[in-house]
Amino acid sequence: MNDLARILLVEDSALDAELAVRALGESHLANEVLHLQNGAEALDYLFRRGEFAREAGALPAVVLLDLKMPKVDGMEVLRQIKADAVLKVIPVVLMTSSREEQDLVESYKLGVNAYIVKPVQFETFVEAVKQVGAFWAVLNEPPTICISKSPGK
């Protein structure tokens, strides 16, 4: 098992997720990428609930989060991450097709670390994901966090 913290990719578009995972792989990041398809799964994973109740290990190095998703949208996932004493230190990068000013403003009010509008062109999208992954999973120096605490406690 890898000692590096994984990258959590929360994306409901199978195509966008496949491109993101491939781009991260092409960046030669050693971090494992965990792809979840909606906000409900992401919250269950982060709060170690449901099928993830027995999940062990470190918190993700970064959460790459789509905004418009079924079940629980990205804004609510962001809200719950940043409201939790343990989870709030995890960098969250919104990767969305939304150019709505209210989404941008609200996400920064909630504590998003970066807001990226997904490029339409394939090559530009892949390059953006590579840069995001390299910065947040490799270059960024996060604080040491106590992972023995359960989120939400």
CORUR-V276167 format. One record per helix or strand of 3 or more residues. SS is the DSSP state (@ for helix, = for strand). FROM is the first residue (numbers start at 1). TO is the last residue. If there is no record, write none. Layout:
# CORUR-V276167
{{SS & FROM & TO} {SS & FROM & TO}}
This chain:
# CORUR-V276167
{{= & 7 & 10} {@ & 14 & 26} {= & 33 & 36} {@ & 39 & 46} {@ & 50 & 52} {= & 62 & 65} {@ & 74 & 83} {@ & 87 & 89} {= & 91 & 96} {@ & 101 & 110} {= & 114 & 117} {@ & 122 & 139}}
